[in-house]
């Protein structure tokens, strides 16, 4: 069981580091779609901007759902082990 716990803990650490970056990218993509929609002059460009906005919202919903799932799994298995906040905890001596 220790092996599974260690794997889940490592996956949790990876997801906790990556998900905020993905959320930031999703917000940037959404804002890019809004800007594209607002400054577009043709109907084709407005449709492309609207599609970007929709995909940005869907992407953010999926990312936030994965984030919630990671927290749910870590709480269920009791592996709520946050990353060290101090560089001294990383040093071997």
WOVEN-V825288 format. One record per residue. N is the residue number from 0. RES is the residue in three letters. SS is DSSP state (helix for helix, strand for strand, loop for the rest). OMEGA is omega in whole degrees, -180 to 180 (NA if undefined). D_CENTER is the distance of its C-alpha to the mean C-alpha in whole Angstrom. Layout:
# WOVEN-V825288
n: [N:N]
res: [RES:RES]
ss: [SS:SS]
omega: [OMEGA:OMEGA]
d_center: [D_CENTER:D_CENTER]
This chain:
# WOVEN-V825288
n: [0:1:2:3:4:5:6:7:8:9:10:11:12:13:14:15:16:17:18:19:20:21:22:23:24:25:26:27:28:29:30:31:32:33:34:35:36:37:38:39:40:41:42:43:44:45:46:47:48:49:50:51:52:53:54:55:56:57:58:59:60:61:62:63:64:65:66:67:68:69:70:71:72:73:74:75:76:77:78:79:80:81:82:83:84:85:86:87:88:89:90:91:92]
res: [UNK:UNK:UNK:UNK:UNK:UNK:UNK:UNK:UNK:UNK:UNK:UNK:UNK:UNK:UNK:UNK:UNK:UNK:UNK:UNK:UNK:UNK:UNK:UNK:UNK:UNK:UNK:UNK:UNK:UNK:UNK:UNK:UNK:UNK:UNK:UNK:UNK:UNK:UNK:UNK:UNK:UNK:UNK:UNK:UNK:UNK:UNK:UNK:UNK:UNK:UNK:UNK:UNK:UNK:UNK:UNK:UNK:UNK:UNK:UNK:UNK:UNK:UNK:UNK:UNK:UNK:UNK:UNK:UNK:UNK:UNK:UNK:UNK:UNK:UNK:UNK:UNK:UNK:UNK:UNK:UNK:UNK:UNK:UNK:UNK:UNK:UNK:UNK:UNK:UNK:UNK:UNK:UNK]
ss: [loop:helix:helix:helix:helix:helix:helix:helix:helix:helix:helix:helix:helix:helix:helix:helix:helix:helix:helix:helix:helix:helix:helix:helix:helix:helix:helix:helix:helix:helix:helix:helix:helix:helix:helix:helix:helix:helix:helix:loop:loop:loop:helix:helix:helix:helix:helix:helix:helix:helix:helix:helix:helix:helix:helix:helix:helix:helix:helix:helix:helix:helix:helix:helix:helix:helix:helix:helix:helix:helix:helix:helix:helix:helix:helix:helix:helix:loop:loop:loop:loop:loop:loop:loop:loop:loop:helix:helix:helix:loop:loop:loop:loop]
omega: [180:179:179:179:180:179:179:179:179:177:178:178:-180:-180:-180:178:-173:-172:176:176:178:177:178:178:177:178:178:178:178:180:177:177:178:179:178:-180:-176:-175:-178:179:179:180:178:180:177:178:179:177:179:177:178:178:-179:179:176:179:178:179:178:179:179:-179:-179:176:177:178:177:179:177:179:178:180:-180:178:-180:-178:177:-180:180:-175:-177:178:180:-177:-175:180:-180:179:-179:-177:-176:-177:NA]
d_center: [28:27:26:23:22:22:20:18:17:16:14:12:13:11:8:8:9:6:3:5:6:4:4:8:8:8:10:13:13:14:16:18:19:20:22:23:25:26:28:29:33:33:32:30:28:27:26:24:22:22:21:18:17:17:15:12:13:12:9:8:10:8:5:6:9:7:6:10:11:11:12:15:16:16:18:20:21:22:20:18:19:17:17:20:20:23:24:27:26:25:28:31:34]
